[in-house]
Amino acid sequence: MKEDFLHYLWKYKKFGSSTLKTAEGESIIIRSAGQTNHNAGPDFFNAQLQIGEQLWIGNVEIHLKSSDWYFHSHEKDKSYDNVILHVVWEHDTDVFRSDNSVLPTIVLKDYIPKNILTNYEELYSKRNHWINCESNFSDISDLLIDNWLERLYLERLERKSEAIRFLLRDLKNDWEEVLFKMLTKNFGLNINGEAFLSMANATPFSIVRKTQSNLQMLEALFFGQSGLLEDTHENGYYKNLVLDYQFLKQKFALDNINIMPVQFFRLRPMNFPTIRLSQLSSLYHKHQNLFSKIMDAQTLEAYYELFKVSTTSFWENHYTFFKESKASVKFVSKAFIHLLLINTILPLKFCYAKHKGEPVEHEVLYIISNIESETNGIVNAFNNLKPLSKSALHSQALIQLKTEYCDKHKCLQCAIGSKLLSR
């Protein structure tokens, strides 16, 4: 038994009887259970309770045992002076107000249906499983899961928005530069994401703006800042990039000493940093005001067109500077655009709309729902329990569910856990 279970019981009024009484024998009618307090102080604010013949408006404190009031020294804390009811599982001592009157107490174990307690104990007895409810997950209706997953995806967007807001603050609300850093990181994917981000952090976006009209100069900037122009080679393209980068380095006092090195190992050739940096260069060369164009796009097709870029011609028959390969035009694929939408564009669009006070949830949900589901360990494991991930909305929401609820055993805050408790 944990205190958060009592919070759940009180908040959602999971009582087996409509006739509630305090430990002192007075009747209780709950007009409002109050608002959950996530900070220091009483657990619920502004509850409205009729105790006996008197209507009380104030705070509610919850403990496993009533003696916990003294264990936590609440009698010495003035923020608890407005508590009107003590909610406990076991009543082992009276609690007195500062005027020596007894604080009304309700003993929840006297009113909780046996099935809820049994379901709670069963749910939390499986903490060593992949998720606590894995044996019952398939019993939950598709409608409940779909509604919960949509809420979880929006919750995930809110969490990502916090990181974007921190970045905005550091960059003095330059949305274009925020996009550049986030987009550059995601062009590096998991293996080179941090290395690409370190390159973006060491490259003032003002320099990108000044060079983006010259594609070779922009490539030289990205390759040089990423530490890919440190060798000697007779290839004319490579030598020109080196010269261009030396010019830029001197002109703008650039420094790439602390840049994380990029990796080629364990990557498919299409994801080599050389290919992704050339595509990123082409993207910024093609679009002078990329942020505004991204914010204006409203359909998947519009994003496909926006990101329809390839490498420069040298990379059509190369994956590295030093070895020729079979010729092929290396466009940014739709699958890669989906990753950019999931990880950068839609979170940024969501955050920007909230910043402007505009509704955007419907548009974001429509786009994410039309992107195919991601495939990873978490999504596959949920699909083995119940096949349900049909879009990127589902796969993103399932990641949120596993990492923020299942792994932290927050079953009482989960729509699925709440349903299983009430069976």
C-alpha positions as CSV (number, residue, x, y, z in Angstrom):
1,M,0.0,0.0,0.0
2,K,1.3,3.4,-1.0
3,E,0.1,6.9,-0.4
4,D,-0.5,7.6,-4.1
5,F,-3.2,4.9,-4.0
6,L,-5.1,6.9,-1.4
7,H,-4.7,10.0,-3.5
8,Y,-6.2,8.1,-6.4
9,L,-9.1,6.8,-4.3
10,W,-9.9,10.3,-2.9
11,K,-9.5,12.1,-6.2
12,Y,-11.8,9.8,-8.1
13,K,-14.1,9.0,-5.2
14,K,-13.7,5.3,-5.4
15,F,-15.9,4.7,-2.4
16,G,-18.2,1.7,-1.9
17,S,-20.8,3.6,0.0
18,S,-22.5,6.9,-0.5
19,T,-22.8,7.3,3.3
20,L,-19.5,8.4,4.6
21,K,-18.7,9.2,8.2
22,T,-15.6,10.6,10.0
23,A,-13.9,8.5,12.6
24,E,-15.8,10.6,15.1
25,G,-19.1,9.6,13.6
26,E,-20.1,12.7,11.7
27,S,-21.5,12.3,8.2
28,I,-19.5,13.6,5.2
29,I,-20.8,14.7,1.8
30,I,-18.1,15.4,-0.7
31,R,-19.1,18.4,-2.9
32,S,-15.6,18.7,-4.4
33,A,-12.6,16.5,-3.6
34,G,-10.4,19.6,-4.3
35,Q,-7.5,20.3,-6.7
36,T,-4.3,18.2,-6.6
37,N,-1.3,20.0,-5.2
38,H,1.9,18.9,-6.8
39,N,4.1,21.2,-4.6
40,A,4.8,21.5,-0.9
41,G,1.8,21.7,1.4
42,P,-1.5,19.9,1.7
43,D,-2.3,17.2,-0.9
44,F,-5.6,18.8,-2.2
45,F,-6.6,22.5,-2.2
46,N,-10.1,24.0,-2.1
47,A,-12.1,21.0,-1.3
48,Q,-15.8,21.5,-0.5
49,L,-17.1,19.1,2.2
50,Q,-20.2,19.0,4.2
51,I,-19.3,17.6,7.6
52,G,-22.3,17.1,9.8
53,E,-24.4,20.2,9.2
54,Q,-21.5,22.5,8.4
55,L,-20.1,23.2,4.9
56,W,-16.3,23.5,4.9
57,I,-14.1,24.9,2.2
58,G,-10.4,24.2,2.6
59,N,-7.6,21.7,2.2
60,V,-7.3,17.9,2.5
61,E,-4.2,16.0,3.7
62,I,-3.7,12.3,3.0
63,H,-1.6,9.8,4.9
64,L,-1.4,6.0,5.3
65,K,-1.6,6.5,9.1
66,S,-3.0,9.4,11.0
67,S,0.2,9.5,13.2
68,D,2.1,10.4,10.0
69,W,0.7,14.0,10.6
70,Y,3.1,14.2,13.6
71,F,5.8,12.2,11.9
72,H,6.0,14.8,9.1
73,S,5.7,17.7,11.7
74,H,2.6,19.2,10.1
75,E,1.5,20.5,13.5
76,K,4.4,23.0,13.3
77,D,3.7,24.1,9.7
78,K,1.2,27.0,9.3
79,S,0.5,25.9,5.7
80,Y,-1.6,23.0,7.2
81,D,-3.8,25.3,9.4
82,N,-6.5,25.3,6.7
83,V,-6.8,21.5,6.5
84,I,-10.4,20.5,7.0
85,L,-10.2,16.7,6.6
86,H,-7.5,14.1,7.3
87,V,-7.8,11.1,4.9
88,V,-6.1,8.0,6.1
89,W,-6.0,4.2,5.6
90,E,-5.5,3.5,9.3
91,H,-6.5,5.7,12.2
92,D,-4.0,5.2,15.0
93,T,-4.2,8.5,16.8
94,D,-6.2,11.7,16.9
95,V,-4.8,14.8,15.3
96,F,-5.5,18.2,17.0
97,R,-5.8,21.6,15.5
98,S,-4.0,24.6,17.0
99,D,-7.2,25.4,19.0
100,N,-7.1,21.8,20.4
101,S,-10.1,20.7,18.5
102,V,-9.9,17.3,16.8
103,L,-9.2,17.4,13.0
104,P,-12.0,15.3,11.3
105,T,-10.6,12.1,9.9
106,I,-12.0,9.6,7.4
107,V,-10.7,6.0,7.3
108,L,-10.7,4.9,3.7
109,K,-10.3,1.2,4.2
110,D,-13.8,1.1,5.7
111,Y,-15.3,2.2,2.3
112,I,-13.1,0.8,-0.5
113,P,-14.7,-2.1,-2.5
114,K,-12.8,-5.3,-2.2
115,N,-12.4,-5.7,-6.0
116,I,-10.5,-2.4,-6.2
117,L,-8.1,-3.4,-3.4
118,T,-7.6,-6.9,-5.0
119,N,-7.0,-5.4,-8.4
120,Y,-4.5,-2.9,-6.9
121,E,-2.6,-5.6,-5.1
122,E,-2.5,-7.8,-8.3
123,L,-1.3,-4.9,-10.5
124,Y,1.5,-3.9,-8.2
125,S,2.6,-7.5,-7.5
126,K,4.0,-7.7,-11.0
127,R,6.6,-5.0,-10.9
128,N,9.2,-7.4,-12.1
129,H,7.3,-7.8,-15.4
130,W,8.0,-5.8,-18.6
131,I,4.9,-3.7,-17.6
132,N,2.7,-4.3,-14.6
133,C,-0.4,-4.9,-16.6
134,E,1.0,-7.1,-19.4
135,S,-1.2,-10.1,-18.6
136,N,-4.3,-7.9,-18.8
137,F,-3.3,-5.3,-21.4
138,S,-5.1,-7.1,-24.3
139,D,-8.4,-6.9,-22.3
140,I,-8.6,-3.2,-22.6
141,S,-10.9,-1.8,-25.3
142,D,-9.4,-0.3,-28.5
143,L,-11.5,2.9,-28.0
144,L,-10.0,3.5,-24.5
145,I,-6.5,2.8,-25.7
146,D,-6.9,5.1,-28.8
147,N,-8.1,8.0,-26.7
148,W,-5.4,7.5,-24.1
149,L,-2.7,7.3,-26.8
150,E,-3.8,10.6,-28.4
151,R,-3.5,12.3,-25.0
152,L,-0.1,10.7,-24.4
153,Y,1.1,12.0,-27.8
154,L,0.1,15.5,-26.9
155,E,1.7,15.1,-23.5
156,R,4.9,14.0,-25.3
157,L,4.7,17.1,-27.4
158,E,4.3,19.2,-24.3
159,R,7.5,17.6,-22.8
160,K,9.4,18.3,-26.0
161,S,8.1,21.9,-26.0
162,E,9.8,22.5,-22.7
163,A,13.2,21.7,-24.2
164,I,12.4,23.9,-27.2
165,R,11.6,26.8,-24.8
166,F,14.9,26.4,-23.0
167,L,16.7,26.5,-26.3
168,L,14.7,29.6,-27.4
169,R,15.6,31.4,-24.2
170,D,19.3,30.7,-24.8
171,L,19.1,31.8,-28.5
172,K,17.1,35.0,-27.7
173,N,13.9,33.7,-29.4
174,D,15.5,33.1,-32.8
175,W,13.2,30.4,-34.1
176,E,15.2,30.0,-37.3
177,E,18.3,29.2,-35.3
178,V,16.4,26.8,-33.0
179,L,15.2,25.0,-36.1
180,F,18.8,24.8,-37.4
181,K,20.2,23.2,-34.3
182,M,17.3,20.7,-33.9
183,L,17.3,19.8,-37.6
184,T,21.1,19.4,-37.7
185,K,21.0,17.1,-34.7
186,N,18.3,15.0,-36.3
187,F,20.2,14.8,-39.6
188,G,22.8,13.0,-37.6
189,L,20.3,10.4,-36.3
190,N,21.2,8.4,-33.2
191,I,24.9,7.7,-34.0
192,N,25.9,11.2,-35.1
193,G,23.2,13.3,-33.5
194,E,25.3,14.7,-30.7
195,A,28.3,15.3,-33.0
196,F,26.1,17.2,-35.5
197,L,24.7,19.2,-32.7
198,S,28.1,20.1,-31.4
199,M,28.9,21.3,-34.9
200,A,25.8,23.4,-35.0
201,N,26.5,24.9,-31.6
202,A,30.0,25.9,-32.7
203,T,28.7,27.4,-36.0
204,P,26.8,30.7,-35.5
205,F,23.7,30.7,-37.6
206,S,24.5,34.1,-38.8
207,I,27.4,32.6,-40.8
208,V,25.0,30.0,-42.3
209,R,22.8,32.8,-43.4
210,K,25.7,34.6,-45.0
211,T,27.0,31.5,-46.9
212,Q,23.8,29.7,-47.9
213,S,23.5,31.3,-51.3
214,N,26.8,29.5,-52.2
215,L,26.3,25.8,-52.0
216,Q,29.9,24.8,-52.1
217,M,30.8,27.3,-49.4
218,L,28.0,26.0,-47.2
219,E,29.2,22.4,-47.7
220,A,32.7,23.6,-46.8
221,L,31.4,25.2,-43.6
222,F,29.5,22.1,-42.5
223,F,32.2,19.6,-43.5
224,G,35.0,21.8,-42.0
225,Q,33.3,22.5,-38.8
226,S,32.6,18.7,-38.4
227,G,36.3,17.9,-38.7
228,L,36.0,16.2,-42.1
229,L,38.5,18.3,-43.9
230,E,41.6,17.5,-41.8
231,D,43.3,15.1,-44.3
232,T,45.3,15.7,-47.4
233,H,43.9,14.5,-50.7
234,E,44.4,15.1,-54.4
235,N,40.7,15.1,-55.2
236,G,39.9,18.6,-56.7
237,Y,36.5,18.8,-54.9
238,Y,38.1,18.0,-51.6
239,K,40.9,20.5,-52.1
240,N,38.4,23.2,-53.0
241,L,36.4,22.5,-49.9
242,V,39.5,22.8,-47.8
243,L,40.4,26.2,-49.3
244,D,36.9,27.5,-48.9
245,Y,36.8,26.4,-45.3
246,Q,40.2,28.0,-44.5
247,F,38.8,31.2,-45.9
248,L,35.6,31.0,-43.8
249,K,37.6,30.0,-40.7
250,Q,39.8,33.0,-41.0
251,K,37.0,35.4,-42.0
252,F,34.7,34.5,-39.2
253,A,37.2,33.3,-36.6
254,L,35.7,29.8,-36.5
255,D,36.8,27.1,-34.1
256,N,36.1,23.4,-34.4
257,I,38.5,22.2,-31.7
258,N,35.8,20.9,-29.3
259,I,33.6,19.4,-31.9
260,M,32.6,15.7,-31.3
261,P,34.0,13.5,-34.0
262,V,31.5,12.0,-36.4
263,Q,31.2,8.2,-36.8
264,F,30.9,6.0,-39.9
265,F,31.0,2.7,-38.1
266,R,27.7,0.7,-37.9
267,L,25.9,3.0,-40.4
268,R,24.3,2.3,-43.7
269,P,26.1,4.3,-46.4
270,M,23.0,6.5,-46.9
271,N,23.4,7.6,-43.3
272,F,27.1,8.4,-43.5
273,P,27.7,11.9,-42.1
274,T,29.1,13.0,-45.5
275,I,25.8,12.3,-47.2
276,R,23.7,13.8,-44.5
277,L,25.8,17.0,-44.3
278,S,25.6,17.4,-48.1
279,Q,21.8,17.0,-48.0
280,L,21.6,19.5,-45.1
281,S,23.7,21.9,-47.1
282,S,21.4,21.5,-50.1
283,L,18.3,22.1,-47.9
284,Y,19.6,25.4,-46.5
285,H,20.8,26.5,-49.9
286,K,17.4,25.8,-51.5
287,H,15.4,27.6,-48.7
288,Q,16.4,31.0,-47.5
289,N,13.6,31.2,-44.9
290,L,13.2,27.5,-44.0
291,F,11.4,28.1,-40.7
292,S,8.6,30.2,-42.1
293,K,8.1,27.6,-45.0
294,I,7.9,24.8,-42.5
295,M,5.3,26.7,-40.4
296,D,3.2,27.4,-43.5
297,A,3.2,23.7,-44.7
298,Q,0.0,21.9,-43.6
299,T,0.2,18.5,-45.4
300,L,2.6,15.6,-45.7
301,E,2.8,16.3,-49.4
302,A,3.9,19.9,-48.7
303,Y,6.7,18.6,-46.4
304,Y,7.8,16.0,-49.0
305,E,8.2,18.9,-51.5
306,L,9.9,21.1,-49.0
307,F,12.5,18.5,-48.2
308,K,13.0,17.2,-51.7
309,V,16.7,17.8,-51.8
310,S,19.7,15.6,-52.7
311,T,23.4,15.7,-52.3
312,T,25.7,17.7,-54.6
313,S,27.0,15.9,-57.7
314,F,30.2,14.6,-56.2
315,W,28.2,12.5,-53.7
316,E,26.3,10.8,-56.5
317,N,29.1,8.4,-57.0
318,H,30.8,8.7,-53.5
319,Y,29.9,7.9,-49.9
320,T,33.3,9.1,-48.6
321,F,35.8,11.5,-50.0
322,F,38.3,8.8,-50.8
323,K,36.4,6.0,-52.5
324,E,34.2,6.0,-55.6
325,S,30.9,4.1,-55.6
326,K,28.1,3.1,-58.0
327,A,26.3,6.2,-59.2
328,S,23.0,7.1,-57.7
329,V,21.1,10.3,-56.9
330,K,20.8,10.5,-53.1
331,F,17.6,12.3,-52.3
332,V,16.3,12.7,-48.8
333,S,13.8,9.8,-48.5
334,K,10.3,9.9,-47.3
335,A,11.2,7.7,-44.4
336,F,13.9,10.2,-43.3
337,I,11.4,13.1,-43.7
338,H,9.1,11.2,-41.4
339,L,11.8,11.1,-38.8
340,L,12.4,14.8,-39.2
341,L,8.7,15.5,-38.8
342,I,8.4,13.3,-35.7
343,N,11.4,14.5,-33.9
344,T,11.8,18.1,-35.0
345,I,9.2,19.7,-37.2
346,L,5.9,18.8,-35.4
347,P,7.2,19.5,-31.9
348,L,8.5,22.8,-33.1
349,K,5.3,23.6,-34.9
350,F,3.3,22.7,-31.8
351,C,5.5,24.9,-29.6
352,Y,5.4,27.8,-32.0
353,A,1.6,27.7,-32.3
354,K,1.3,27.7,-28.5
355,H,3.7,30.6,-28.4
356,K,1.4,32.6,-30.7
357,G,-1.7,31.4,-28.9
358,E,-3.0,29.6,-32.0
359,P,-4.8,26.2,-32.0
360,V,-2.7,23.6,-33.9
361,E,-3.5,20.2,-32.3
362,H,-5.8,19.1,-35.0
363,E,-3.3,19.8,-37.8
364,V,-0.4,18.1,-35.9
365,L,-2.6,15.1,-35.0
366,Y,-3.7,14.7,-38.6
367,I,-0.1,14.7,-39.9
368,I,1.3,12.4,-37.3
369,S,-1.6,10.0,-37.8
370,N,-0.7,9.7,-41.5
371,I,2.9,8.8,-40.9
372,E,3.5,5.1,-40.6
373,S,4.3,3.6,-37.2
374,E,7.9,3.5,-36.0
375,T,9.5,0.1,-35.3
376,N,11.5,-0.3,-32.2
377,G,11.7,-2.5,-29.1
378,I,9.0,-0.7,-27.1
379,V,6.5,-0.6,-30.0
380,N,7.2,-4.2,-30.9
381,A,6.7,-5.3,-27.3
382,F,3.3,-3.5,-27.0
383,N,2.2,-4.9,-30.3
384,N,3.0,-8.4,-29.1
385,L,0.6,-7.8,-26.2
386,K,-2.1,-6.2,-28.4
387,P,-1.5,-5.2,-32.1
388,L,-2.4,-1.5,-32.0
389,S,0.4,0.7,-33.4
390,K,-0.8,1.8,-36.8
391,S,0.8,5.2,-37.0
392,A,3.6,7.4,-35.7
393,L,1.1,8.9,-33.3
394,H,0.7,5.5,-31.7
395,S,4.4,4.6,-31.7
396,Q,5.3,8.0,-30.1
397,A,2.5,7.7,-27.5
398,L,3.6,4.1,-26.7
399,I,7.2,5.4,-26.0
400,Q,5.7,8.0,-23.7
401,L,3.5,5.4,-22.0
402,K,6.4,3.0,-21.3
403,T,9.0,5.6,-20.3
404,E,6.8,8.0,-18.3
405,Y,4.2,5.6,-16.8
406,C,5.1,1.9,-17.0
407,D,8.8,2.2,-16.1
408,K,7.9,4.6,-13.2
409,H,5.0,2.4,-12.1
410,K,2.5,5.3,-12.5
411,C,-0.4,2.9,-13.1
412,L,-2.8,5.1,-11.0
413,Q,-2.2,8.0,-13.4
414,C,-2.7,5.8,-16.5
415,A,-6.1,5.4,-18.1
416,I,-5.3,1.7,-18.7
417,G,-4.3,1.1,-15.0
418,S,-7.3,3.0,-13.8
419,K,-9.6,0.8,-16.0
420,L,-8.0,-2.4,-14.6
421,L,-8.4,-1.2,-11.0
422,S,-12.1,-0.6,-11.5
423,R,-13.0,-4.0,-13.1
